[in-house]
Structure formats: C-alpha cells, structure tokens
Amino acid sequence: MKYNDLIDKLGKVVEESKLLLRIDSDVIAIEGKFFHESTINKIQRLLQLYGECQWWIYPSLTIQDGVMYTIKIYQYK
C-alpha cells in the first residue's frame, strides 16, 4: 500500500466515524471525542497493511468542538 492509498482509506474511515483528519508533513492526526473499538480496529488494520509507521493515542492539545483525543501516526523515514 502506498502513502496516498493510506490517506484515502483513512479518510473514508474518519468520515464514516465523524472524526477529524489532519495531515502535517510526516505526521497524520485523527482527532475526535470518542473512538469506538471498531474504528480503532479499522485504523490499526490499515496501518498494519502500510507497515511503515507507528501510532499513539494522546489527549488532544486543543479541546474545542468536543475534540478530546488524537491518534498520531508517525512515518518512518
């Protein structure tokens, strides 16, 4: 899977789950108030297929519009 494919597929998961997707150079952030287990499983499967990154769940730095958590995806260089 290529990087563009990953972004496209993550975008679909994020849209279905009503989350927010932010892309900043080599960091992808998915933000939301709640992350259902099924959504996290979909994201994890996509990242396993891509295989060139690590991901972490953090408290959001900006708590506005109900955003409380951020999944940050870091690419290996």
FILOKOL-161465 format. One record per residue (C-alpha): residue number from 1; z negated, y negated, x negated. Coordinates in Angstrom, 3 decimals. Each point is the difference from the previous one (the first is absolute). Layout:
# residues N
node i = NUM	z = Z	y = Y	x = X
...
This chain:
# residues 77
node i = 1	z = 0.000	y = 0.000	x = 0.000
node i = 2	z = 0.910	y = -3.454	x = -1.292
node i = 3	z = -2.187	y = -3.111	x = 0.211
node i = 4	z = 2.176	y = -1.558	x = 2.732
node i = 5	z = -0.292	y = 3.192	x = 2.075
node i = 6	z = -3.784	y = -0.091	x = -0.391
node i = 7	z = -0.157	y = -3.622	x = 1.194
node i = 8	z = 2.249	y = 0.783	x = 2.977
node i = 9	z = -2.052	y = 3.026	x = 1.074
node i = 10	z = -3.327	y = -1.780	x = -0.545
node i = 11	z = 1.350	y = -2.861	x = 2.113
node i = 12	z = 0.632	y = 2.388	x = 2.893
node i = 13	z = -3.512	y = 1.493	x = -0.232
node i = 14	z = -1.547	y = -3.480	x = -0.209
node i = 15	z = 2.010	y = -1.239	x = 2.988
node i = 16	z = -0.960	y = 3.027	x = 2.125
node i = 17	z = -3.678	y = -0.498	x = -0.870
node i = 18	z = 0.076	y = -3.793	x = 0.492
node i = 19	z = -1.098	y = -0.681	x = -3.576
node i = 20	z = 1.168	y = -2.637	x = -2.491
node i = 21	z = 2.173	y = 0.848	x = -3.032
node i = 22	z = -0.003	y = -2.331	x = -3.028
node i = 23	z = 2.088	y = 0.550	x = -3.125
node i = 24	z = -0.792	y = -1.906	x = -3.197
node i = 25	z = 1.927	y = 1.145	x = -3.107
node i = 26	z = -1.498	y = 3.388	x = -0.925
node i = 27	z = -2.803	y = 0.001	x = 2.618
node i = 28	z = 0.485	y = 0.967	x = 3.639
node i = 29	z = -2.800	y = -0.880	x = 2.427
node i = 30	z = -0.439	y = 1.387	x = 3.498
node i = 31	z = -2.610	y = -1.929	x = 1.956
node i = 32	z = -1.694	y = 0.611	x = 3.313
node i = 33	z = -3.217	y = 0.085	x = 1.946
node i = 34	z = 0.062	y = 3.761	x = 0.583
node i = 35	z = 1.799	y = 2.796	x = -1.833
node i = 36	z = 0.216	y = 3.116	x = 2.139
node i = 37	z = -0.099	y = 3.296	x = -1.867
node i = 38	z = 3.543	y = 0.847	x = 1.137
node i = 39	z = 1.302	y = -3.270	x = -1.487
node i = 40	z = -1.755	y = 0.613	x = -3.318
node i = 41	z = 1.429	y = 3.542	x = -0.062
node i = 42	z = 3.556	y = -1.330	x = 0.544
node i = 43	z = -0.445	y = -2.569	x = -2.775
node i = 44	z = -1.456	y = 2.629	x = -2.334
node i = 45	z = 2.926	y = 2.392	x = 0.623
node i = 46	z = 2.516	y = -2.753	x = -0.781
node i = 47	z = -1.832	y = -0.910	x = -3.201
node i = 48	z = -0.106	y = 3.654	x = -1.077
node i = 49	z = 3.781	y = 0.189	x = 0.473
node i = 50	z = 0.462	y = -3.197	x = -2.016
node i = 51	z = -2.454	y = 1.186	x = -2.638
node i = 52	z = 0.026	y = -3.016	x = -2.345
node i = 53	z = -3.029	y = -1.895	x = 1.257
node i = 54	z = -3.699	y = 0.037	x = 0.776
node i = 55	z = -1.680	y = -1.450	x = 3.066
node i = 56	z = -3.442	y = -1.278	x = 0.982
node i = 57	z = -1.663	y = -1.311	x = 3.149
node i = 58	z = -1.788	y = -3.337	x = -0.477
node i = 59	z = -1.739	y = -2.507	x = 2.253
node i = 60	z = 2.489	y = -2.764	x = 0.768
node i = 61	z = -0.368	y = -3.212	x = -2.003
node i = 62	z = 1.042	y = -2.094	x = 2.998
node i = 63	z = -1.680	y = 0.969	x = 3.239
node i = 64	z = 2.151	y = -1.708	x = 2.600
node i = 65	z = 1.738	y = 1.279	x = 3.116
node i = 66	z = -2.286	y = 3.029	x = -0.096
node i = 67	z = 1.212	y = 1.201	x = -3.415
node i = 68	z = -2.891	y = 1.792	x = -1.671
node i = 69	z = 1.498	y = 2.627	x = -2.324
node i = 70	z = 2.880	y = 0.169	x = -2.454
node i = 71	z = 1.734	y = 3.058	x = -1.418
node i = 72	z = 1.365	y = -1.073	x = -3.391
node i = 73	z = 2.757	y = 2.067	x = -1.575
node i = 74	z = 0.558	y = -0.491	x = -3.726
node i = 75	z = 3.210	y = 1.109	x = -1.699
node i = 76	z = -0.047	y = 1.630	x = -3.395
node i = 77	z = 2.157	y = -1.781	x = -2.566
